[in-house]
Amino acid sequence: MTKNDWDLEAANATYNVEGWGTGYFSINTDGNVVAKPLQENGGAIPILEVVNEARSRGLPFPLVIRFQDLLRHRVESVNRAFDNAITEFKYRGNYRGVFPIKVNQLREVIEEIVDAGQAFHFGLEAGSKPELVAALAMHKDQKSLIICNGYKDAAFIRIALLGRKLGKLVVIVVEKLEELEQTIRTSKEVGVEPLIGIRVRLNSKGAGKWTTSAGENAKFGLDTVSLIAASEMLKSEGLTHCLKLVHFHVGSQVPDISMIKRAVREAARYYSKIAKLGHELEYLDVGGGLGVDYDGSRSTFDSSTNYSLQEYANDVIWNIMDVCDSEGVAHPAIVSEGGRAIVAHHSVLVVEAFSSIEKTAGKTKVDLAEKDHKLVGDILEVKQRLKRGNRLE
């Protein structure tokens, strides 16, 4: 391809911006990449103009450009997707998403997400003491959740319980029996009943780089025997009613929707059986896993997803509803922790390009002779048939 052949169509075919941009990035008629933080509902910002402005101010490279409005749009999009699914399937529960602070700890990011999420009672997830303190400080809506995951010592649990004293919906998700024992002890010392969640260890495995987050050999979560022991422990302490949430996690970026559906159905079955043990459950937390199609291939590659945001929400809602209906259990409020899907598109890293490498097509013509090996003929046929759309094949 010569420079004269280069046009908008060729640029899109080469860089697949329309594929991975998800409506937030595209190429304008001048051939420049533009950001559209509100997709088609707002203006387009040429990245080159931002870079030139940064250079004129003497800002060094590499630099990160952040689009705060995009964060708000993503929070609204996730909540709308679940609301649409709830309406379509007549689900008798609601959606209460949370943003994991560990995904992006910048104050301006958390502030924007919390502000955008207030209308939806969108909460926060904390996996450490500093994150929990930050969550308690940033949390404004008394109807939104603060989910406590990760390693929990007595100090962590005490801070969470103090949050309960402030009237916040702080849920301590225990991942082993020792954490449950510590939670019960500390709650007696503080003098407040805890809101407890239990992370279950699913047999269903995830996919992608975090496939070991689930399955029988996963590090975290309670197996069936431990779940029964936890239930008995709560009953013996008179805290049966304090178990409010069942949680699972199959990975941070799950590319295949079939993996998510299997995990959701298994978790919904656990939820139903635990509810039948006499616990007043309210929430089913489907954890992370909502992926980002980084390469735009809409495939099961680790860097892609074979589903859309709406398809994800539909499958989560429908499968939970189907299992709960078959078990005769009330539909839970659904919690998700898909932080990657909220913040991934909002920042762009710009680096200086100091050289380029041009890929040139081979111009040497090769004719197949009768004496040539069969593999030579096969390779020539592949070369003739190879197109951008069939490379995987």
C-alpha positions, 0 to 999 in steps of 0.5 A: 500500500502506497501513501496515495492508497491511505485513507480513512477506510484503510486506517480503520482496517489497520488499527481497528479503532471502531472495534476496540474504541467502543464508541469512545474513540474513532478516526475523524475525516482529517485522519486523526484519532478523536475521543468521544467521552459521551459517545454520540451524545457529546463532542469529539476531542482530537487527541492531537490537539490535546498533545499539541497543547501539552507540548506548548505548555512544556509538559514532558512525555510520556503523559496521560490524558484522562477523560472524566466525563467518560467515567460518568458515562461508563457508570451510567451505562453499566447501571442502565444495562442492568436496569434494562435486563431487570425490566426485560426479564421482570426480575424482582430484585435490583442492581447495586454495583460497586467500584473496586478502589484497587482498580484506580486509586486516584482521588479524582477518579473515585470522586467522579464515580461516586458522584455519578453513581449516587442516582443508582446507589452505586457503592465501593469495594475495599480490599485493604485498610487504607482502601476501607478508610478511603471508602468510608470517607468518600461514601455519601449514599446510605443506600449504597454498599461498601464491600470489604474483601481481601485479608482482614485482621482485627483492625480491618474488621473494627474499622468496618464495624465502625462504619456500621455504627455510622449507618453505612451498609458495610459488608464484611465478606469472609473468605475462611472460617478464621475470618468469620470467628474474628468478625464475631469476636470483634463485633461483640467488642465494638457492640454492633451486629455485622453485615456478613458476606461469604465468598464461595469457592466454585467448581466452575472455572473462569477463563483468561489470565485469572482462570485460577481465581475459581475452581476447586484448587482456588486459594480463596473462598469456602467450600461446601463443608466450610459453608455448612460450618460457617452456617452452624457457627452463626446459628450458635452465636445467634447471628443467623440473620447477619449473613446477607451476601454470597460472593464469588469471583472468577477473574478480572477479565473473563473473555468467554460469556459461557464461563460467566453463565456457568459460574453465575448459575452455580453461585445462584444455586449456592445462594438458594441452598444457603437461604434455605438454611434459614439465613436472611440473604439479600445480595448475590455478588457476582464479583469482577469478570466483566471484560474489556475488548481491548483488541476489538476482535470480539473473540475469546482471546485474553485481550478480548470479550465475545459479549457486550455489556448488555449481553453480560447484564442479560445473562447475569440477570436471567440465569440468577432468576432462572435458578432462584425460581426453580429453587423457590427463593426470592430474587436477590439484589445483584452486586457486581465489581466490574471496575475494569469496564468502568475505567479502562477507556477513560485514560490515554497514554501518549508517548513520543514516537522516535522511529517507525518500521514499515512492513513491505509485502514481498514482491518476488514472484514464485512459480510452483514447479512439479519437482517442488515439495507439497508444502511449497504449494500449500504455502503459496496457496495460503499466501494467495488466500490470506486476507485480513479477515481470515488470518485466524483461520 
